[in-house]
């Protein structure tokens, strides 16, 4: 981080910097790098892509900033947007700046231990409500009518993750081919078209520290697009699978037994959104397919020296379980 360049840029954007500008890295690794920048009066969050292992679709700064900016006056809580350097003129890579949102990020089960059962339940209820609010936003009303291509979204998702498997596979797995074929045969008409987050779970939100039943901001929008809202809901449910810990390399808060069961989450979403969960087995199968490929990809990158995470080599151990779960969701037996 070039702190002097960042300070000049803030001033050029009309942001007064009072005193020394201090910058600290707060998260990095497989996701975009996230920094806090603070002077004597204010705090901001600066995001940029990682310095290596760049995957454009997973580190799309323009996408993240565009949707966050569009949702400023919606019912979806997001950080206030400040500036976007699309060309990377300041840091040598695209960069977004938003206001710092103070609150609690519940990433792992140690973080979750600080919450009572009542607070956990209130937080989950609010998470589901906010997701339903996101899916209720009219994209055209917030200037996002061209943010994606909802028609044919499900077919493209099946094809995208099948192609990604071919790029990252470390071995052949019969269940991958079986699940892909079953998904191709089972693609339903899209249930609706909405803004989808693409990675929705508790650790991609900031909760109010004093009241965990209030979401102060939804974050990590780099996978957002226009598509079928039930893909968001199903992925939120499949993230509850304990084997997802292997993909993340930690004991995730969202996989804790203290969270509602996936079926209960699905029912809560259906109630909050008023949406029918028709063809739900397909959506669960697609979510499992996606997470299985992601786990494989993490290990693939580790084997090729692109990922320094200590647990990255084990992430692919989750892949067979996700593929088997996807087949079960479609009631397809092993071949």
ZIWO-V162857 format. One record per pair of residues at least 12 apart in sequence whose ideal C-beta (glycine too) atoms are under 7 Angstrom apart, sorted by sequence separation. I is the first residue (numbers start at 1). J is the second residue. D is the distance in Angstrom with one decimal. If there is no record, write none. Layout:
[[I | J | D] [I | J | D]]
This chain:
[[23 | 35 | 5.3] [24 | 36 | 5.2] [49 | 61 | 6.6] [69 | 81 | 4.5] [84 | 96 | 5.2] [205 | 217 | 6.8] [34 | 47 | 5.4] [68 | 81 | 5.6] [205 | 218 | 5.3] [206 | 219 | 6.4] [242 | 255 | 5.0] [299 | 312 | 6.3] [7 | 21 | 4.6] [23 | 37 | 4.9] [33 | 47 | 6.9] [47 | 61 | 6.8] [83 | 97 | 4.7] [204 | 218 | 6.8] [205 | 219 | 6.7] [240 | 254 | 6.3] [241 | 255 | 6.8] [266 | 280 | 6.9] [298 | 312 | 5.1] [299 | 313 | 5.8] [6 | 21 | 6.8] [32 | 47 | 5.0] [33 | 48 | 5.3] [82 | 97 | 4.2] [204 | 219 | 5.6] [239 | 254 | 5.3] [240 | 255 | 6.2] [21 | 37 | 6.1] [22 | 38 | 5.2] [32 | 48 | 6.4] [65 | 81 | 6.6] [82 | 98 | 5.8] [204 | 220 | 4.4] [299 | 315 | 4.8] [6 | 23 | 6.8] [32 | 49 | 5.6] [33 | 50 | 5.7] [81 | 98 | 5.3] [82 | 99 | 6.4] [298 | 315 | 3.8] [299 | 316 | 3.6] [3 | 21 | 5.8] [21 | 39 | 5.4] [32 | 50 | 6.7] [80 | 98 | 6.2] [162 | 180 | 4.8] [20 | 39 | 6.9] [65 | 84 | 4.4] [79 | 98 | 3.9] [80 | 99 | 4.2] [240 | 259 | 6.2] [3 | 23 | 5.1] [19 | 39 | 5.0] [79 | 99 | 5.4] [295 | 315 | 4.4] [296 | 316 | 4.8] [18 | 39 | 4.8] [19 | 40 | 3.5] [197 | 218 | 6.8] [199 | 220 | 5.8] [295 | 316 | 5.4] [1 | 23 | 5.1] [17 | 39 | 4.9] [18 | 40 | 4.7] [28 | 50 | 6.5] [79 | 101 | 5.0] [240 | 262 | 4.8] [18 | 41 | 4.7] [295 | 318 | 4.3] [296 | 319 | 4.8] [62 | 86 | 5.9] [197 | 221 | 6.5] [199 | 223 | 5.0] [238 | 262 | 7.0] [295 | 319 | 4.8] [158 | 183 | 4.8] [198 | 223 | 3.1] [237 | 262 | 4.0] [240 | 265 | 6.8] [158 | 184 | 6.0] [198 | 224 | 5.3] [32 | 59 | 5.5] [197 | 224 | 5.4] [198 | 225 | 6.6] [292 | 319 | 4.3] [295 | 322 | 6.8] [196 | 224 | 6.3] [237 | 265 | 5.0] [158 | 187 | 6.3] [195 | 224 | 6.5] [196 | 225 | 6.0] [236 | 265 | 6.4] [237 | 266 | 5.4] [68 | 98 | 6.7] [292 | 322 | 3.4] [6 | 37 | 6.3] [65 | 96 | 4.5] [195 | 226 | 6.3] [196 | 227 | 4.6] [291 | 322 | 4.9] [292 | 323 | 4.9] [62 | 94 | 6.8] [64 | 96 | 6.2] [155 | 187 | 5.4] [200 | 232 | 5.4] [61 | 94 | 3.9] [154 | 187 | 5.2] [193 | 226 | 5.9] [196 | 229 | 6.0] [233 | 266 | 6.7] [1 | 35 | 6.0] [45 | 79 | 6.7] [61 | 95 | 6.8] [288 | 322 | 4.5] [61 | 96 | 5.5] [194 | 229 | 4.3] [196 | 231 | 6.1] [197 | 232 | 5.6] [200 | 235 | 6.8] [201 | 236 | 5.9] [288 | 323 | 6.9] [154 | 190 | 6.0] [192 | 228 | 6.6] [196 | 232 | 4.7] [200 | 236 | 5.1] [233 | 269 | 4.7] [153 | 190 | 5.8] [191 | 228 | 5.5] [192 | 229 | 5.7] [288 | 325 | 4.7] [289 | 326 | 5.1] [44 | 82 | 6.2] [190 | 228 | 4.6] [191 | 229 | 6.8] [201 | 239 | 4.8] [288 | 326 | 3.5] [191 | 230 | 4.9] [6 | 46 | 6.8] [150 | 190 | 6.3] [285 | 326 | 4.1] [288 | 329 | 6.5] [48 | 91 | 5.7] [150 | 193 | 3.5] [49 | 93 | 5.3] [247 | 291 | 6.5] [285 | 329 | 4.2] [48 | 93 | 4.9] [49 | 94 | 6.7] [284 | 329 | 4.0] [285 | 330 | 4.7] [48 | 94 | 6.7] [229 | 275 | 6.8] [238 | 284 | 6.2] [48 | 95 | 4.7] [230 | 277 | 6.8] [237 | 284 | 6.9] [244 | 291 | 6.7] [247 | 294 | 6.2] [47 | 95 | 6.9] [247 | 295 | 4.5] [281 | 329 | 4.6] [282 | 330 | 6.8] [46 | 95 | 6.2] [47 | 96 | 4.8] [234 | 283 | 3.7] [238 | 287 | 4.0] [246 | 295 | 6.7] [281 | 330 | 5.4] [203 | 253 | 6.2] [234 | 284 | 5.2] [238 | 288 | 5.6] [281 | 331 | 6.9] [46 | 97 | 5.4] [144 | 195 | 6.2] [202 | 253 | 5.5] [203 | 254 | 6.7] [247 | 298 | 6.5] [202 | 254 | 5.2] [231 | 283 | 6.1] [234 | 286 | 6.9] [235 | 287 | 4.4] [44 | 97 | 5.3] [45 | 98 | 5.2] [77 | 130 | 6.8] [201 | 254 | 4.5] [230 | 283 | 4.8] [234 | 287 | 4.4] [238 | 291 | 6.2] [44 | 98 | 6.8] [76 | 130 | 6.4] [44 | 99 | 6.1] [45 | 100 | 5.3] [231 | 286 | 6.7] [44 | 100 | 5.7] [139 | 195 | 5.7] [43 | 100 | 3.6] [76 | 133 | 5.5] [75 | 133 | 4.4] [76 | 134 | 4.9] [137 | 195 | 5.6] [135 | 194 | 4.3] [249 | 309 | 5.5] [76 | 137 | 6.5] [134 | 195 | 5.9] [249 | 311 | 3.3] [74 | 137 | 5.3] [134 | 197 | 6.4] [249 | 312 | 6.6] [36 | 100 | 6.2] [249 | 315 | 7.0] [15 | 82 | 6.6] [74 | 142 | 6.1] [246 | 314 | 5.6] [247 | 315 | 5.1] [13 | 82 | 6.9] [131 | 200 | 5.7] [246 | 315 | 5.6] [13 | 83 | 4.6] [71 | 142 | 6.3] [246 | 317 | 5.5] [247 | 318 | 5.4] [70 | 142 | 4.3] [246 | 318 | 4.2] [70 | 143 | 5.3] [70 | 144 | 5.1] [153 | 227 | 4.1] [154 | 228 | 5.9] [157 | 231 | 6.9] [244 | 318 | 6.9] [127 | 202 | 6.1] [153 | 228 | 5.3] [243 | 318 | 4.5] [9 | 85 | 6.8] [150 | 226 | 4.7] [67 | 144 | 6.7] [148 | 225 | 3.6] [149 | 226 | 7.0] [150 | 227 | 5.5] [127 | 205 | 6.4] [147 | 225 | 6.3] [148 | 226 | 3.2] [243 | 321 | 4.8] [123 | 202 | 6.9] [147 | 226 | 5.0] [148 | 227 | 6.0] [67 | 147 | 6.9] [9 | 90 | 4.7] [144 | 226 | 7.0] [6 | 90 | 6.5] [123 | 207 | 5.9] [191 | 275 | 6.8] [241 | 325 | 6.9] [5 | 90 | 5.1] [130 | 215 | 5.0] [5 | 91 | 6.7] [126 | 213 | 5.2] [139 | 226 | 5.8] [191 | 278 | 6.7] [125 | 213 | 7.0] [126 | 214 | 6.2] [127 | 215 | 6.5] [130 | 218 | 6.4] [2 | 91 | 6.1] [123 | 212 | 4.4] [126 | 215 | 5.3] [122 | 212 | 6.3] [123 | 213 | 5.7] [122 | 213 | 3.1] [188 | 279 | 4.1] [119 | 212 | 4.5] [119 | 213 | 6.8] [135 | 229 | 3.9] [188 | 282 | 5.7] [106 | 202 | 5.2] [107 | 203 | 4.5] [186 | 282 | 4.9] [106 | 203 | 6.2] [115 | 212 | 5.6] [135 | 232 | 7.0] [105 | 203 | 6.3] [105 | 206 | 5.8] [106 | 207 | 6.5] [131 | 232 | 6.3] [131 | 233 | 6.9] [183 | 285 | 6.0] [103 | 206 | 4.0] [104 | 207 | 4.8] [182 | 285 | 7.0] [183 | 286 | 6.1] [103 | 207 | 5.5] [101 | 206 | 5.0] [103 | 208 | 5.5] [104 | 209 | 4.8] [131 | 236 | 6.8] [103 | 209 | 5.5] [179 | 285 | 6.6] [183 | 289 | 6.3] [104 | 212 | 6.5] [179 | 289 | 5.5] [103 | 216 | 4.5] [101 | 216 | 5.3] [101 | 217 | 4.3] [168 | 293 | 6.9] [170 | 296 | 6.3] [169 | 296 | 5.9] [67 | 195 | 6.7] [158 | 286 | 6.7] [161 | 289 | 5.5] [165 | 293 | 4.9] [168 | 296 | 5.3] [157 | 286 | 6.2] [161 | 290 | 5.2] [164 | 293 | 5.2] [168 | 297 | 3.9] [170 | 299 | 5.9] [170 | 300 | 5.6] [165 | 296 | 6.8] [161 | 293 | 5.0] [168 | 300 | 4.1] [164 | 297 | 6.8] [170 | 303 | 6.6] [124 | 259 | 6.3] [124 | 260 | 5.9] [128 | 265 | 6.8] [132 | 269 | 6.5] [77 | 215 | 5.4] [79 | 217 | 5.0] [120 | 258 | 5.4] [131 | 269 | 6.6] [135 | 273 | 5.9] [77 | 216 | 5.8] [78 | 217 | 5.5] [77 | 217 | 5.2] [78 | 218 | 5.9] [128 | 268 | 4.7] [132 | 272 | 3.9] [77 | 218 | 6.3] [112 | 253 | 4.3] [117 | 258 | 6.7] [128 | 269 | 5.3] [132 | 273 | 3.9] [76 | 218 | 6.2] [108 | 250 | 5.1] [109 | 251 | 4.5] [111 | 253 | 5.8] [108 | 251 | 5.5] [129 | 272 | 5.2] [108 | 252 | 6.1] [109 | 253 | 5.8] [112 | 256 | 5.5] [128 | 272 | 5.2] [179 | 323 | 5.2] [186 | 330 | 5.9] [108 | 253 | 5.6] [175 | 320 | 6.4] [182 | 327 | 6.6] [107 | 253 | 6.1] [112 | 258 | 6.5] [170 | 316 | 5.9] [173 | 319 | 6.8] [106 | 253 | 4.6] [109 | 256 | 5.2] [173 | 320 | 6.1] [176 | 323 | 5.5] [179 | 326 | 4.6] [175 | 323 | 3.9] [179 | 327 | 5.4] [182 | 330 | 4.9] [175 | 324 | 5.8] [178 | 327 | 6.2] [173 | 323 | 6.4] [182 | 332 | 4.6] [175 | 327 | 6.2] [68 | 221 | 5.8] [67 | 221 | 4.9] [178 | 332 | 6.6] [64 | 221 | 4.5] [67 | 224 | 4.7] [178 | 335 | 5.1] [63 | 221 | 7.0] [64 | 222 | 4.6] [63 | 222 | 5.9] [175 | 334 | 6.7] [63 | 224 | 6.2] [174 | 335 | 6.2] [60 | 222 | 5.2] [59 | 222 | 6.1] [58 | 222 | 6.3] [58 | 223 | 6.7] [31 | 220 | 7.0] [32 | 222 | 6.4] [53 | 301 | 6.2] [53 | 306 | 4.4] [52 | 306 | 6.6] [53 | 307 | 6.6] [30 | 307 | 6.7] [29 | 309 | 6.2]]
